Amino acid sequence: MSYTLIIAEVRRGVFEERNLDSAGIAALLGKEAVMLLPDGAYQTGNIADTIVKVKVGEEVFLNPLNLKNILEKVFTARGNPDVIIFTHSSFGMESAAYTAGAFGFPVVTDVSGYDKERGVFLKSYYSDKIFGEFKANGGPVVLSVRSGSFKEFAAEKTATRVEEIEGVAPVEGRTFVEYVEEEKADVDITKADFLLSVGRGIGNKDEIPAYEDLAGKLKAVLSGSRPVIDKMWLPKPRQVGTSGKTVKPKVYLAMGISGAFQHIAGMKDSECIIAVNKDTEAPIFQYAHFGIVADIHKVRDKLKEIMG
Ligand SMILES: Cc1cc2nc3c(=O)[nH]c(=O)nc-3n(C[C@H](O)[C@H](O)[C@H](O)COP(=O)(O)OP(=O)(O)OC[C@H]3O[C@@H](n4cnc5c(N)ncnc54)[C@H](O)[C@@H]3O)c2cc1C
């Protein structure tokens, strides 16, 4: 019987919200949605037709080297699925590629759309400037799906069946050691009503005090895109995006940020997005409620003047 297999993303026993995107695309694909979970995973709400619990801990489950043996057991028990779905997280990215390589299956990563009629998957290039369409010739096809792309299609299932499969002996070669806590935040950007977020466009670290000053005048909290954090212009807890924080302030003022999808995923649900960028083609303008095409430093100085 044909089915889609969702590899759940679980951290410290907690079911990640991004699994909703996997369930969403599974719903669009319209087959039985089977979700694979490690032992002890806590899940709120059922979003698959069948849950298959593997009797292994999370540290074994999250290691792509072990997945091959786990998946072989699933395939033996249920036959091959038509589609295997991972989230496009750091775990999902490497596991999707590894699974495709291990079994010789086709793979499409970072899928952000699906055209049901034509059976094609959509994938972005150049920060959403163009999209590519992919059709799987044969299968099972392995996907990693972009966070925030399909969650609205996930539906709560009332008649979820639960099956169990025996665990596997962990493969040697790579062992999970521990989770490392991120550095303590001086301020929690997820709680701010107004975020002034700066990107690589500010040019260099010496510009930070002037933007801090503006944030103070606007009663905003300063946050940044990943390059700003990687260059250590701002501390890591201030990063917005897929590998930083997801924020939903009342106002998100983005200055010198291009709008790469990893950034957009972390701020697109803000109530009011204002973008300042000198490039009219910057993708962030597609998400902004208000856009200003201008030099950010000039806008900064003008705003400071207005705020006094
Ligand atoms: C696995 C992975 C995870 C990632 N996670 C994140 C994440 O969590 N958060 C994140 O932000 N990114 C993340 N990224 C990086 C992301 O792909 C982009 O590279 C990044 O968001 C770009 O940051 P930026 O917009 O500040 O810089 P750029 O893309 O370089 O954009 C700078 C912008 O500033 C504008 N500009 C320059 N000078 C001026 C000026 N004087 N006046 C006006 N405008 C100006 C330019 O036109 C440009 O649009 C991730 C990438 C990967 C691969």
The ligand as an SDF file (V2000), in Angstrom:
LIG
                    3D

 53 58  0  0  0  0  0  0  0  0999 V2000
   21.9370   26.6580    7.0520 C   0  0  0  0  0  0  0  0  0  0  0  0
   21.8070   28.1480    6.9740 C   0  0  0  0  0  0  0  0  0  0  0  0
   21.1700   28.8010    8.0100 C   0  0  0  0  0  0  0  0  0  0  0  0
   21.0310   30.1900    7.9620 C   0  0  0  0  0  0  0  0  0  0  0  0
   20.3910   30.8180    8.9860 N   0  0  0  0  0  0  0  0  0  0  0  0
   20.2030   32.1360    8.9210 C   0  0  0  0  0  0  0  0  0  0  0  0
   19.5050   32.8210    9.9470 C   0  0  0  0  0  0  0  0  0  0  0  0
   19.0780   32.2420   10.9410 O   0  0  0  0  0  0  0  0  0  0  0  0
   19.3330   34.1650    9.7990 N   0  0  0  0  0  0  0  0  0  0  0  0
   19.7900   34.8670    8.7210 C   0  0  0  0  0  0  0  0  0  0  0  0
   19.6030   36.0970    8.6730 O   0  0  0  0  0  0  0  0  0  0  0  0
   20.4730   34.2450    7.7580 N   0  0  0  0  0  0  0  0  0  0  0  0
   20.6950   32.9120    7.8330 C   0  0  0  0  0  0  0  0  0  0  0  0
   21.4190   32.3040    6.8590 N   0  0  0  0  0  0  0  0  0  0  0  0
   22.1330   33.1400    5.8650 C   0  0  0  0  0  0  0  0  0  0  0  0
   21.2500   33.6220    4.7310 C   0  0  0  0  0  0  0  0  0  0  0  0
   21.2570   32.6890    3.6790 O   0  0  0  0  0  0  0  0  0  0  0  0
   21.7880   34.9550    4.1670 C   0  0  0  0  0  0  0  0  0  0  0  0
   23.1090   34.7930    3.7680 O   0  0  0  0  0  0  0  0  0  0  0  0
   21.6870   36.1010    5.1730 C   0  0  0  0  0  0  0  0  0  0  0  0
   20.3900   36.1870    5.7300 O   0  0  0  0  0  0  0  0  0  0  0  0
   22.0250   37.3990    4.4820 C   0  0  0  0  0  0  0  0  0  0  0  0
   22.0960   38.3950    5.4510 O   0  0  0  0  0  0  0  0  0  0  0  0
   21.9090   39.9090    5.0580 P   0  0  0  0  0  0  0  0  0  0  0  0
   20.5700   40.1090    4.4430 O   0  0  0  0  0  0  0  0  0  0  0  0
   22.2480   40.7180    6.2580 O   0  0  0  0  0  0  0  0  0  0  0  0
   23.0880   40.1410    4.0070 O   0  0  0  0  0  0  0  0  0  0  0  0
   23.0510   40.3090    2.4410 P   0  0  0  0  0  0  0  0  0  0  0  0
   22.2990   39.2230    1.8020 O   0  0  0  0  0  0  0  0  0  0  0  0
   24.4610   40.5250    2.0280 O   0  0  0  0  0  0  0  0  0  0  0  0
   22.2130   41.6460    2.2060 O   0  0  0  0  0  0  0  0  0  0  0  0
   22.6490   42.9040    2.5270 C   0  0  0  0  0  0  0  0  0  0  0  0
   21.6170   43.8750    1.9860 C   0  0  0  0  0  0  0  0  0  0  0  0
   21.9490   45.1850    2.3620 O   0  0  0  0  0  0  0  0  0  0  0  0
   21.6600   46.0480    1.2850 C   0  0  0  0  0  0  0  0  0  0  0  0
   22.5280   47.2160    1.4540 N   0  0  0  0  0  0  0  0  0  0  0  0
   23.8920   47.2660    1.4380 C   0  0  0  0  0  0  0  0  0  0  0  0
   24.3130   48.5000    1.7090 N   0  0  0  0  0  0  0  0  0  0  0  0
   23.2090   49.2660    1.8740 C   0  0  0  0  0  0  0  0  0  0  0  0
   22.9930   50.6330    2.1560 C   0  0  0  0  0  0  0  0  0  0  0  0
   24.0170   51.4790    2.3800 N   0  0  0  0  0  0  0  0  0  0  0  0
   21.7210   51.0820    2.2220 N   0  0  0  0  0  0  0  0  0  0  0  0
   20.6700   50.2630    2.0160 C   0  0  0  0  0  0  0  0  0  0  0  0
   20.8200   48.9450    1.7660 N   0  0  0  0  0  0  0  0  0  0  0  0
   22.0660   48.4520    1.7040 C   0  0  0  0  0  0  0  0  0  0  0  0
   21.9640   45.2540    0.0480 C   0  0  0  0  0  0  0  0  0  0  0  0
   21.2340   45.7560   -1.0610 O   0  0  0  0  0  0  0  0  0  0  0  0
   21.5040   43.8600    0.4550 C   0  0  0  0  0  0  0  0  0  0  0  0
   20.1530   43.6300    0.0860 O   0  0  0  0  0  0  0  0  0  0  0  0
   21.5600   30.9230    6.8770 C   0  0  0  0  0  0  0  0  0  0  0  0
   22.2000   30.2580    5.8410 C   0  0  0  0  0  0  0  0  0  0  0  0
   22.3230   28.8850    5.8850 C   0  0  0  0  0  0  0  0  0  0  0  0
   23.0080   28.1820    4.7560 C   0  0  0  0  0  0  0  0  0  0  0  0
  1  2  1  0
  2  3  1  0
  2 52  2  0
  3  4  2  0
  4  5  1  0
  4 50  1  0
  5  6  2  0
  6  7  1  0
  6 13  1  0
  7  8  2  0
  7  9  1  0
  9 10  1  0
 10 11  2  0
 10 12  1  0
 12 13  2  0
 13 14  1  0
 14 15  1  0
 14 50  1  0
 15 16  1  0
 16 17  1  0
 16 18  1  0
 18 19  1  0
 18 20  1  0
 20 21  1  0
 20 22  1  0
 22 23  1  0
 23 24  1  0
 24 25  2  0
 24 26  1  0
 24 27  1  0
 27 28  1  0
 28 29  2  0
 28 30  1  0
 28 31  1  0
 31 32  1  0
 32 33  1  0
 33 34  1  0
 33 48  1  0
 34 35  1  0
 35 36  1  0
 35 46  1  0
 36 37  1  0
 36 45  1  0
 37 38  2  0
 38 39  1  0
 39 40  1  0
 39 45  2  0
 40 41  1  0
 40 42  2  0
 42 43  1  0
 43 44  2  0
 44 45  1  0
 46 47  1  0
 46 48  1  0
 48 49  1  0
 50 51  2  0
 51 52  1  0
 52 53  1  0
M  END
$$$$
